[in-house]
Amino acid sequence: MPGDPKERRQRALRCTELAENAADSQLKAVLKHLAEQWLKMAVELER
């Protein structure tokens, strides 16, 4: 899996920030899930 773990972590952070500001509970849940997936990819890249 090509890519930069740092970039993946930045994307995760951005999703988390958007989730914190989301008024819609479904959108908040999706953004939190996306953040988790970005972090998971970052960890896999670091291995």
N, CA, C and O of each residue as an XYZ file, in Angstrom:
188
protein
N       0.855     -1.180      0.000
C       0.000      0.000      0.000
C       0.898      1.238      0.000
O       1.517      1.554      1.016
N       0.970      1.933     -1.122
C       1.813      3.130     -1.171
C       1.168      4.292     -0.424
O      -0.052      4.354     -0.276
N       1.996      5.195      0.037
C       1.464      6.374      0.696
C       2.292      6.790      1.888
O       3.255      6.129      2.276
N       1.892      7.885      2.443
C       2.592      8.495      3.556
C       1.735      8.395      4.821
O       0.629      8.934      4.856
N       2.226      7.716      5.854
C       1.456      7.592      7.095
C       1.095      8.951      7.693
O       0.019      9.118      8.266
N       2.002      9.917      7.555
C       1.739     11.252      8.103
C       0.513     11.876      7.425
O      -0.324     12.490      8.086
N       0.420     11.714      6.118
C      -0.728     12.237      5.384
C      -2.020     11.553      5.843
O      -3.058     12.197      5.990
N      -1.937     10.245      6.065
C      -3.124      9.500      6.521
C      -3.573     10.010      7.897
O      -4.768     10.148      8.159
N      -2.608     10.284      8.759
C      -2.942     10.800     10.093
C      -3.546     12.203     10.014
O      -4.437     12.539     10.794
N      -3.074     13.008      9.090
C      -3.644     14.346      8.902
C      -5.091     14.251      8.427
O      -5.953     15.007      8.874
N      -5.342     13.321      7.524
C      -6.712     13.128      7.036
C      -7.623     12.646      8.165
O      -8.778     13.060      8.264
N      -7.092     11.771      9.009
C      -7.863     11.292     10.155
C      -8.204     12.449     11.089
O      -9.328     12.558     11.580
N      -7.225     13.301     11.324
C      -7.450     14.462     12.189
C      -8.524     15.378     11.607
O      -9.387     15.879     12.327
N      -8.456     15.586     10.302
C      -9.452     16.451      9.652
C     -10.851     15.852      9.767
O     -11.813     16.574     10.030
N     -10.973     14.558      9.576
C     -12.276     13.901      9.728
C     -12.792     14.046     11.160
O     -13.982     14.275     11.379
N     -11.895     13.912     12.123
C     -12.272     14.060     13.531
C     -12.763     15.484     13.805
O     -13.766     15.685     14.489
N     -12.046     16.460     13.265
C     -12.464     17.861     13.440
C     -13.837     18.104     12.823
O     -14.687     18.755     13.430
N     -14.049     17.588     11.634
C     -15.344     17.758     10.973
C     -16.449     17.058     11.761
O     -17.562     17.571     11.873
N     -16.136     15.895     12.300
C     -17.133     15.157     13.089
C     -17.535     15.946     14.338
O     -18.708     15.972     14.713
N     -16.566     16.580     14.969
C     -16.864     17.360     16.179
C     -17.812     18.516     15.888
O     -18.595     18.919     16.748
N     -17.735     19.051     14.661
C     -18.564     20.195     14.302
C     -19.840     19.820     13.561
O     -20.658     20.688     13.256
N     -20.013     18.546     13.271
C     -21.189     18.104     12.516
C     -22.430     18.122     13.407
O     -22.411     17.623     14.532
N     -23.493     18.699     12.888
C     -24.754     18.747     13.624
C     -25.548     17.448     13.442
O     -26.271     17.018     14.341
N     -25.401     16.841     12.280
C     -26.142     15.624     11.947
C     -25.443     14.403     12.554
O     -24.248     14.201     12.337
N     -26.176     13.602     13.303
C     -25.574     12.456     13.995
C     -25.069     11.395     13.025
O     -24.060     10.746     13.299
N     -25.746     11.206     11.902
C     -25.284     10.220     10.923
C     -23.970     10.672     10.279
O     -23.049      9.874     10.104
N     -23.896     11.942      9.935
C     -22.675     12.479      9.361
C     -21.531     12.367     10.363
O     -20.408     12.017     10.000
N     -21.820     12.663     11.608
C     -20.809     12.570     12.668
C     -20.264     11.143     12.761
O     -19.056     10.938     12.885
N     -21.159     10.167     12.701
C     -20.752      8.762     12.785
C     -19.903      8.357     11.583
O     -18.904      7.655     11.737
N     -20.290      8.790     10.403
C     -19.530      8.468      9.190
C     -18.130      9.077      9.260
O     -17.145      8.418      8.929
N     -18.048     10.321      9.685
C     -16.748     10.987      9.776
C     -15.845     10.326     10.812
O     -14.639     10.202     10.598
N     -16.423      9.905     11.928
C     -15.625      9.200     12.941
C     -15.115      7.874     12.393
O     -13.977      7.481     12.649
N     -15.962      7.193     11.642
C     -15.563      5.930     11.032
C     -14.424      6.161     10.035
O     -13.451      5.407     10.010
N     -14.553      7.197      9.223
C     -13.503      7.526      8.262
C     -12.182      7.831      8.971
O     -11.116      7.412      8.521
N     -12.263      8.554     10.067
C     -11.057      8.867     10.839
C     -10.385      7.579     11.313
O      -9.163      7.448     11.243
N     -11.180      6.639     11.791
C     -10.635      5.365     12.256
C      -9.957      4.614     11.113
O      -8.900      4.012     11.300
N     -10.566      4.651      9.931
C      -9.999      3.962      8.779
C      -8.680      4.600      8.338
O      -7.730      3.895      7.998
N      -8.624      5.923      8.343
C      -7.377      6.618      7.987
C      -6.279      6.245      8.968
O      -5.143      5.996      8.564
N      -6.608      6.203     10.256
C      -5.602      5.833     11.261
C      -5.136      4.394     11.078
O      -3.952      4.091     11.224
N      -6.068      3.523     10.761
C      -5.729      2.123     10.532
C      -4.758      1.991      9.351
O      -3.806      1.213      9.406
N      -5.009      2.754      8.295
C      -4.119      2.722      7.138
C      -2.726      3.259      7.506
O      -1.711      2.730      7.053
N      -2.690      4.302      8.324
C      -1.403      4.872      8.747
C      -0.587      3.824      9.505
O       0.613      3.675      9.276
N      -1.241      3.114     10.394
C      -0.554      2.073     11.174
C      -0.040      0.976     10.253
O       1.085      0.504     10.415
N      -0.858      0.567      9.288
C      -0.430     -0.479      8.352
C       0.767     -0.035      7.530
O       1.661     -0.834      7.252
N       0.793      1.226      7.140
C       1.918      1.735      6.357
C       3.203      1.794      7.169
O       4.300      1.662      6.626
N       3.057      1.993      8.465
C       4.231      2.098      9.335
C       4.858      0.741      9.644
O       5.987      0.680     10.131
N       4.155     -0.325      9.372
C       4.667     -1.673      9.650
C       5.710     -2.087      8.673
O       6.240     -3.193      8.768
